[in-house]
Amino acid sequence: MPTTATERTADDRLIVALDLPNALEGLQLAEALGDVVSFYKIGLGMLTTGGLALAGELKQEHGKRIFLDMKLFDIGATVENAVRGLAQFNLDFLTVHGDPHVVRAACEGAAGKDLKILAVTILTSLDRADLDAGLMKSGDIRDLVTERAARAFEAGADGVIASPQEAALIRALPQARDRLIVTPGVRPAGAALGDQKRVATPGQAIADGADHIVVGRPIWQARSPAEAARSVLNELP
């Protein structure tokens, strides 16, 4: 499947999450989507079933952009070394947890490469009760996300991962100028929420300041993934 001009110019505001059991199924979905989608997310769940190989194939052979969603968290030296190794794959986005020491280390590991470091604020599958159970700081979840985003930007993050419900608050931060906001938890009108708790529609997420939206199940569970992807794209302003 050679790279085409259409693929290179497809609307990359839509990132399709390849949250599938293995790389073969991920490749089959990418082939079914063809030139409708130019940007893919490969996450931790596929890491042991060929995810890195798929990332390389989609990037090098098919001209796709790749978001590697690893959500790294460890001591600084370990994060720096891990990111330095991943940066050799010439991918586009990599996630780490938004703790400042992790972000600083990741930025050191990515130095000299085009890899963008995105900091996770608070997972979109969590709500206040989940944070309480994890002994996390009290307060409104939107305020905590915004504070974590500001600290991540100050530590050098190229962007943040946050729910669409916090996109406008983050975009208003002075530190957010020229930085990326990527929003999972996006569901087309009428789609099931799945395990997401802080959601919005594609159009609302972009209107509120997101640069990219991440959509998975509503596309790959559809009878026609390509048509489902087109429907999402048609919702974008």
C-alpha positions in Angstrom: 0.0 0.0 0.0 2.1 2.9 -1.2 1.9 6.4 0.2 -0.4 8.7 -1.7 -0.8 12.5 -1.9 -4.3 12.0 -0.3 -2.7 10.3 2.7 -0.2 13.0 3.2 -2.9 15.7 3.1 -5.6 13.9 5.1 -7.0 15.8 8.1 -4.6 14.8 10.8 -6.7 16.3 13.6 -8.3 12.9 13.8 -6.0 10.3 15.4 -7.4 6.7 15.3 -6.6 4.6 18.3 -5.4 1.1 17.2 -6.5 -0.4 20.6 -6.7 -3.9 19.0 -5.2 -7.2 20.2 -2.2 -7.4 17.9 -0.3 -5.7 15.1 -1.9 -7.8 12.4 -5.4 -6.6 13.3 -4.0 -3.0 13.6 -2.6 -3.2 10.1 -5.8 -4.6 8.7 -7.7 -1.7 10.2 -5.3 0.8 8.7 -5.7 -0.8 5.3 -9.4 -0.6 5.6 -9.2 3.1 6.5 -6.9 3.7 3.6 -6.4 7.4 2.8 -9.2 8.6 5.1 -6.9 8.6 8.1 -3.3 9.8 8.3 -2.6 9.6 12.1 -2.7 6.5 14.4 -2.2 5.9 18.1 -0.5 2.7 19.2 -0.8 2.1 22.9 0.7 -0.1 25.7 -1.8 -2.9 25.1 -0.2 -3.7 21.7 3.4 -3.3 22.9 4.0 -7.0 23.3 2.1 -8.1 20.2 4.0 -6.2 17.5 3.1 -2.6 18.3 6.5 -1.1 17.7 6.9 -3.0 14.4 3.5 -1.8 13.3 4.4 1.8 14.2 7.5 1.5 12.0 5.6 0.0 9.1 2.8 2.5 9.1 5.4 5.4 9.4 8.0 4.3 6.9 6.0 2.3 4.4 2.6 4.0 4.4 3.5 7.6 5.3 1.3 7.7 8.4 1.9 9.8 11.5 2.3 7.8 14.7 1.4 8.6 18.3 3.0 6.1 20.6 0.9 6.1 23.8 3.2 4.6 26.4 2.4 6.9 29.4 5.9 6.4 30.8 6.6 6.9 34.5 9.7 6.1 36.4 12.8 7.8 37.9 14.3 10.5 35.6 17.3 8.5 34.3 15.1 5.6 33.3 12.6 7.7 31.5 15.3 9.6 29.7 16.9 6.4 28.5 13.6 4.9 27.4 12.7 8.0 25.5 16.1 8.2 23.8 15.6 4.7 22.6 12.0 5.3 21.3 13.1 8.5 19.6 15.2 6.5 17.2 12.0 5.2 15.6 11.3 8.7 14.2 7.7 8.7 15.4 5.6 11.8 16.0 4.1 11.9 19.5 5.0 10.0 22.8 3.1 10.2 26.1 4.6 10.3 29.5 2.9 11.0 32.9 2.7 14.7 33.6 4.8 14.9 36.7 7.5 17.6 36.1 10.5 15.3 36.8 9.2 12.8 34.2 8.5 15.5 31.6 12.0 17.0 32.0 13.6 13.7 31.7 11.6 12.8 28.6 12.5 16.1 26.9 16.2 15.3 27.5 15.7 11.9 25.9 14.0 13.4 22.9 16.5 16.2 22.4 17.6 16.6 18.8 14.6 14.6 17.5 11.2 15.7 16.1 9.4 13.5 18.6 6.8 15.5 20.6 6.5 14.8 24.3 2.9 14.9 25.5 2.2 14.9 29.2 -0.8 13.0 30.6 -2.8 15.1 33.0 -5.5 12.9 34.5 -6.7 9.9 32.6 -10.1 10.4 30.9 -11.4 7.2 32.4 -11.1 8.6 35.9 -13.5 10.8 37.9 -13.2 12.3 41.4 -14.2 9.1 43.1 -11.3 7.3 41.4 -8.9 10.0 42.5 -10.1 9.8 46.1 -9.5 6.0 46.0 -6.0 6.6 44.8 -5.3 9.2 47.6 -4.9 12.0 45.0 -5.1 15.6 45.9 -8.6 16.9 46.7 -10.3 19.5 44.6 -12.3 19.8 41.4 -10.9 17.5 38.7 -10.9 20.3 36.1 -8.7 22.5 38.3 -6.3 19.6 38.9 -6.0 18.9 35.2 -5.3 22.6 34.5 -2.7 22.8 37.2 -1.0 19.7 36.0 -1.0 20.9 32.4 0.6 24.2 33.5 3.3 22.5 35.4 4.0 20.1 32.5 4.3 23.0 30.0 6.7 24.7 32.4 8.8 21.5 32.5 9.1 21.5 28.7 6.2 19.4 27.4 5.3 20.0 23.8 1.7 19.3 24.6 -0.7 17.6 27.0 -3.3 14.9 27.0 -6.6 15.9 28.6 -10.3 15.2 28.3 -12.2 17.5 26.0 -14.0 18.9 29.0 -10.7 20.6 30.1 -9.5 21.7 26.7 -10.8 25.2 26.9 -9.3 25.7 30.4 -5.9 24.5 29.3 -6.0 26.5 26.0 -6.5 29.7 28.1 -3.3 29.1 30.1 -0.5 31.5 29.2 1.9 28.5 29.2 -0.3 26.8 26.5 0.7 29.2 23.7 2.1 27.2 20.7 1.6 23.9 22.7 -0.5 20.9 21.7 -3.7 19.7 23.3 -4.7 16.1 22.4 -8.0 14.9 23.6 -9.1 11.2 24.0 -12.6 10.6 25.5 -14.1 11.9 22.2 -17.4 10.3 21.2 -19.4 11.1 18.1 -23.0 12.0 18.8 -24.9 8.9 19.8 -21.9 6.7 20.4 -21.5 4.6 23.5 -19.2 6.0 26.2 -17.4 2.7 26.9 -14.9 3.2 29.8 -14.7 7.0 29.3 -16.2 9.3 31.9 -15.2 12.8 30.7 -16.3 13.1 27.1 -17.4 15.4 24.3 -18.2 15.3 20.7 -15.4 15.7 18.1 -16.6 19.2 17.0 -16.9 20.4 20.6 -13.4 19.2 21.4 -11.8 21.1 18.5 -13.9 24.2 19.2 -12.7 24.2 22.8 -9.1 24.3 21.8 -7.9 20.7 21.0 -5.5 20.3 18.2 -6.1 16.6 17.8 -8.9 14.2 18.9 -8.4 10.5 19.6 -11.2 8.1 18.6 -11.0 4.3 18.8 -14.0 2.0 19.3 -16.6 4.2 17.5 -14.4 3.7 14.4 -13.0 0.2 14.6 -16.2 -1.4 15.9 -18.2 0.1 13.1 -19.5 -2.0 10.2 -17.5 0.3 7.9 -14.6 1.9 9.8 -13.9 4.2 6.8 -17.4 5.6 6.8 -17.3 6.0 10.6 -14.0 7.9 10.3 -15.5 10.2 7.6 -18.5 10.9 9.9 -16.1 12.0 12.6 -14.2 14.2 10.2 -17.4 15.7 9.0 -18.2 16.8 12.6 -15.0 18.9 12.8 -15.3 22.6 12.3 
